[in-house]
Amino acid sequence: MPGSFDVIVVGGGNAALCAAHAAREEGASVLVLEAAPEGEAGGNSRFTAGAMRVVYDGVDDLRRLMPDLTDDEVARTDFGTYTAAQFLDDMGRVTQYRTDPELCETLVARSRETLVWMHGLGVRFQPIYGRQAFKIDGRFKFWGGLTVETWGGGPGLVEALTRAAAQKGIAIRYGARAVGLLREDGRVIGVAVRSGGVETTLRGRAVVLACGGFESNAEWRTRYLGPGWDLAKVRGTRFNMGDGIRMAIEAGAVSCGNWSGCHAVGWERNAPDYGDLAVGDGFQKHSYPFGIMVNALGRRFVDEGADFRNYTYAKYGRVILAQPEQFAWQVFDGKVHHLLRDEYRIRQVTKVTADTLEDLAARMGDVDAAAFLDEIHHYNAAIRDDVPFNPNVRDGRKTEGLAINKSNWANPIDTPPFEAYAVTCGITFTFGGLRIDPASAAVIGDGFAPIPGLYAAGELVGGLFYFNYPGGTGLTSGSVFGRIAGTAAGRHAKR
């Protein structure tokens, strides 16, 4: 393999591969450096379900992305619309209006065209039936602004982009960890790479950093997110150690964003410390809006029905981590079993079942059983049963008079069989990172000027997410800014 390329992309997931494709389209020779061995390649993208949030004004827009969509599917589905204004509003609302307006507007405005471009690369999309739409009176209705997922989930996305890369002559080097940036006269001119215990240098006219945040680094998590975060499970790859952020800052990059924030969810309590590709995202447990969550004290601690799960799941992992012993139980009764997502039916799950609440309480390990039964009693008595239950809308079926009320989807826990699932915190990615120019994805350095030859995309971009995250936005962000970064890097290199 030659020691010089026009563009070097650091990372091997969705953002990195989109950057590689965009640079190649500019006529650049491209090398992708993936720290993981080939069997674990793909970064966090490979561990996702492949959901991608995208603007669409009707079913015709969706059919451009999903030409396999049948007339029958269209006839029995209310796809609705998800306008740019709705996307912007969701981003503002869930980030408490701290999201960088230019980054956010770029993400929203270019979401649809970017997915159309990805479709041209061979990525297939499909509707997220079952996760984002329930069948009520013979029709599906999509909710929460999330309609599209990649065929084959995250693994299918990575495979499609990797296959297309091979066809276009993009080189990928596995087991190659970038450890530093080469600089000359203020410009980035390549990377130092460690592979097989040997460190070498590779020259490039431009470098794109797209190698994730620092979620896999327990020491950094504790340093920036706070005490206790070393105890969180990592949902995805074990290779996202913050290398790209560190290298860029050493080269003079400016950090920005919510360094104490992250995307963290309810995750199987006894899952391994890092993601398992055989299970993928199956360790997540996201049907909590249809039940309740209790901690070791037997008490509810959060409004499970505050909003559609798309707008709460990424922040509730932090809440679970803050509970005694860093865990909770999700509790459901027989009325809602059919609404639970497929992840509740995997073999690797900590689950107890019973025909009575008393037996369930006795089987829920590490929980105050008497307090739990008391909590259920008061919860059931507080429900507004005059409001009908509807999982496709914010139905307003709530509790009244509790210390923590449930705002929607409140059903009495009274119908056997009863089920409980043990969860802890699973961290997905961190929110703090590098400042970039929204128009070119160039990394901003000292004096708030772009560092020549250095670009960034994906999780290590700061300023987009604060506190929370609208589901499906991460992959879309990686694709949008990956494409922007690759295009700008390719043009810079060819100049």
N, C-alpha and C positions, 0 to 999 in steps of 0.2 A: 504494500500500500504506500502511495507517495506520502511525503512529509509536508505537503503544502496543498491547500484547497482555497477556493474563493471564499466559501462560507463554512464555518464549523458550528454545528448546532450541538449544544450540551444538553442531554436529556433524551429520553426515548418514548415519552408518552404522546398524548394527543397534541398538546401545544408544540412540542418539539417537531413532531412529524409534519404538522401543518406548516411550520416555519420552513422545514426542509423542502417541502413541495413548492412553496411560494418562491423560495430562493432559486430553485431549479428552473422554475418557469421564467425567471429573469436571465436564464442562460448561465448561471453560476455552477461551478463544480461544488458539490456539497458532501460533507462528512458529518454523520450523526455519531456522537459519543454517548453510549449507554453504559452507565456504571454497573448495571445488573448483568448477570449472565443471560444468555439468550432465553433460557427457560423461564426467567422471571422478568423479562423485559416488558416495557410498557408503562412503567411508573404507576401512579395511582389510577390512571385512566383504565387500566386493565381490571381494576377491582370494582369499578362502578357498574350500575345498571344501564348506563348509556343514555340517560335522560338528558335532553338538551332543550333549554328554554329558548323560544324563538318567536319573533313577531309574525303574525299572520292575520290577514283581514277576511279570511273566509276559506272554505274548503278548496277553492281553486289554488290558493297558495300552498295548501298542504299537499295537493296532488302533484305539484311540481317537485316536492321532496319525496313523495310516496306514490309514484305512478302505479304501484300495485294495488292501491286502494280501490276496492270494488264498489260498484253502484249499490249493492246490498248493504255494505258497511256504511256508506254515506247515508242511505235511507234510514238506518236504525240507530244513527248516532247524532247527537247534538254536539258538534265540534265547537260551535260558537266562534268567537274571534279572540285574539290576544293582540291588541293594538300596541303601538309604540308608547302611547300615553299610559296604558295599563302597566307595561313593563317598567317604565320610568317610575311610576307611582309605587310599584312593588319594591323596586330597589331603594327608593327614598324611604319608604315606610319601615322596612325591616332593618335598615342601617341607621335609623333615627336621623336621616337626612345628612349623614356625614359622608356618604359616597362621593368621590370626586366627580363633579358634574361633567367634565370633559371626557374622562374615562367612561363614565356611565353612558353618556350620550353616544359615544363611539360604539360601545358594546351593543346597545339597543339598535342603533341605526344600521349596523352592519351584520346583525345576527342572521337575517334571512338570506342575504346574498352570500354569506359565508357558508351556510348549510347547503345552498344550491351548488356552490363551488365544490364542497366536499362530496356531494352526490356525483359530480362529474369525475371525481377521483376514484369512484367505485364504492363509496360508503353508502349503505342502504339504510333507510329509515322506515319506521312503522309506528302506528299509534300505540300508546301505552294503555291498552285495555287491561282491566283488572287491578292496576295500581292507581290509575287516575280517573277511572270512570266505572260507576256501578250501574247495573241494569235495573232500572225502575220502570215498571209498567211497560216492559218490552223495549225500552230505549236506553242507550248509554248516554250519559252526559258527562263531558269532561269538565274538571274543576281545577282551580288553583293555578291557572295559566300555564300548565305543563301538559303537552299533548304528544310530543315526539320523542322517540328513543331510537338508538342505533340498533340495527339488526344484529343479534348476537350479543347485545349489551356492550360493556366496555371491552371485553376480549375481541368481539367482532369488529369494533371500531379500530382497535390497534392492528388487528390482522389485515383489515382492508387497506389502511394507510401504509402498512409495511409492505404489503404485496405490491401496491402501486409504486412505492419507492424503488423496489427492485427493478420494476419495469422501466423506470425513468433514469436509472443509473445513479441513484443516490446511494452512497456507501454508508453502511452501518457497522460500527465496531463495538462489540459487546465486551463486558468486563473491563471497560475503559473509564476510569474515574478521573474527571478533570479536577485538578487540585490547585491551579493557579492560572492567572491570565498573563500573557506576555505583552509587554508594553514598550513603546519606542516613541519618544517625542510627544508624549501625551496620547498616543493612539494605541488601541488594542490590536495586536498583530498575530495573535495565536493563543494557544493554551499549553500548559504543562499537564501531562497525562500520566497516571500511574496504572499500569496493567501488568498482572502477573508478578507484582513486586518490583517492577522496573519502571523508573520514571523517564519519560522522553518528552520532547517538545514537538508540537505541530504548529506550523505557520498557517495563518488564514487572513485574508483581507478584511473579514468581518466575522464576529462571533455572536451567536444568539444563545443566551442563557435561558433554558426552559427545563430546569431539573428539579422543580418542586420547592416546597417550603422547608421548614425545619421540624416537621411533626414527628419524624422518626428519631430525633435527637433528644433523649430524655433530659440531658443536662440543659440544653437550650430551652426546652419546654418549661422546666422549672425556673430558669433564669428569667424568661420573658412572660410566660403565662401565669406563673405563680406557684406557691407551695401546693403539693399534691398532684401536680400534672405529670410528675414522673410515674405516677401510678396508673395513668390512663392506658388503655389498649390502643394500638395503632391499627386503623382499619385497613390500610393499604400496604404499600411497599416499605421494606426496611431500609431502602437506599436514599430516602429524602432527608438528608442530614444537614441541609442548609448550605451546602457547598457553593451553590451559585450566588447566594446572597453574600456569603463571606468573601468570595473571590472579588465580587464587584465592589464591595465596600473597601477592600484592601487596595483596589485600583482607583479609589476616590469617588465611588458612587454615593448618592444621597439616599438614605433610608426614609421610608414614609409608611403611613398606614397604621392599622390597629395591631401593634406588636403584642399586646396582651390579649388579643382575641383569636378565635379559631372556629372552624366548623367541627362540631363534636356532637355525636348522636347517642341514642340508646343502643347498646351493643351487647351481645351475648356475654353474660358474666364470666363464663369459663372459657371464652375464646382464647387462642394463643396471643402472645404479646404483639405479634405482627400479623398482617393479613395472610390468609391461606387461599391460594389461587384455586384450589379444588372447591372451596366454598364460595369464594367471591364475596359479594355483598350480602350473602345469606345470613350472616351473623347480626345484621341490623334488625331492629324490631320497631316498626313504624306504624302499627295499627292502634297505638295508645289512645287516639281520640275516641275510640269506641269502647273503652274500658276506663279503668283508673290505675294510677300508680301509687304505691305505698312504699315507705322506707322501712328501715329496721325497727323503728319505733311503732310501726303499724299505722302510720298516718300519711294521708295525702300531703303533697308538698308543692304541687304545681297545678295550674289549670290545663288539664289534658285537652280540653276543647276550645282553647283560646282562638284558634284559627285552623284552617286546613293544615295538615301535617307539613306541606311544602314550606310553610312559613314559620314553623316552630321546631321542627326536628333537629335542625342544625345548631340550635342553642340549648336544647334540653339535655344534651350530654353533659354540658358544664353543670347544670342544675343537679343531675344525678351524681356527678363526681363530688359535689359539696355535701351529699347526704352522709349520715353515719356509715362507716365502713365502705363508702363509695359504691353503693348498689341500691337497686330498687326491684320491686316485683310489679309487673304489669298483670292486671287481673281482669278476666272476661267471663261472661256467663254464656249460656247456651244460645241466647237470642242473637249473638253477633259472631258466632264462630265462622259463618260463611263469609264474613267481611274481612277476616284476617288474611293478610298477604301470604304469599307462598313461603316466605322466610320463616314463618312460624311452624312449618311442617317439615323442616329439615331434620336430619338425624342428630346433628350436633347442637342440641338445644337443652337448656336447663329448664325443665317443665314439670309441674305437678298438676294432677287432676283429682277431682273429688265430686261426690254427689251431694255433699252438704258443705256449707261454709265453714262449719266447725272442723270437719276433716281437712278441708283445704288449708285452714289456718295452721293446723298441726303439722302439715307437710311442708309448709313454706319455711325453709331454713332461715335461721338468724332473725326472725321477726317476732315481735311481741304479739302473740296470738290474741290475747284478750283485748288489747288496744285495737288490733285490726278488726275484730268483730264489732267493736263499738263504733269504729270509723265507718264500716259498711252500713250499720244501722242508721247513723245520722245522715250519711250520704243518701241512702235510699229515701229517707223521709223528706229530704229537701228538694226533690226533683219536681219540676213543673210538668206533670203528666198530661196537662191540657194542650200541650204543644206537640204536634206529631214529629216523629223521628224521621230524618231524611239524610242519608250519608252523602248525597251529592251537592248539598247546599249548606251554608251556615244556618242551621235550622232553628236556632234560638231555644232549643230544648235544654234548659239550664237548671241549676240548683239555686236556691235562695236561702240566705241566712247562715251559710257556712263561713268559716275563717278563710278558706280558699274555695270559691265557687267554681263550678264548671260552666262554661259559657254556651256550649253547644254539644249536641249528641249525648246528653245525659240520660242513660237508661238505668233502672234499678238493677243491681246485681242480685238476682233472685231466682234465676232459672238454671237448673243443672243441665248438663255437667258444667262445673266450674273449672277454669284453667288459670294458672299463673305462670309467668315466665320471668326468670331472673335476668336482670340487665345491669350493666355498668356503663362507663363512659368509653366511647370509641372515637378517637380524634381522626379527622379526615385530612384537613390541611390548615395551615396557619394563615392569618390575614395580613401580618406585617411583611414588608419586603422592600423592593426597590422602587424608586420614583422613575417613571418613564414619560416620554412625550407621547400623548395619545395618538398623534397623527402618524408617527413613524416607529413607535415602540423603542426609540433610542433611550438608553439608560442615561439619566441625568446625573451629572457629577458636580464637583466643586464649582461654586459660582452659579449653580443652577443652569449650567450649559451642558449639552449632550457630550458624552464621551465618544470621540470618533471611533467607529468600528465596533461599538458594543450595543447590543439590543437584548430585550428580555420579553418573555411572555409566560403565561400560566400562573401557577400558584405563587411564584416568587415576586409577582408584581403587587406592590402595596397600593392602598388608597381606594380600592374598589369595594371591599366588604368590611363592615364594622358590626360587631356584636352578633350579627345574624346573617342570613343568606337565603335568597329564594331558590328552592330546589331546582336543579338542572342548569344553574347559571355558570357553574365552574367549568364544565366542558365547553360551553358556548364561549365563555371568556377566553379559554385556552385556544380555541379555534380562531376566534376573531383576531386576537392580538398575536397569535402565532403566525397567522397569514400576513398581518401588517408587518411584523418584525422580519419575517423571511423576505418579503418583497423589498423592504428598505435595505436589508443587509445585502441582498443580491444586487440591487442597483448600486449601492456603495462599492461593493467589490468590483463590479464591472467598470465603474468609473476609474 
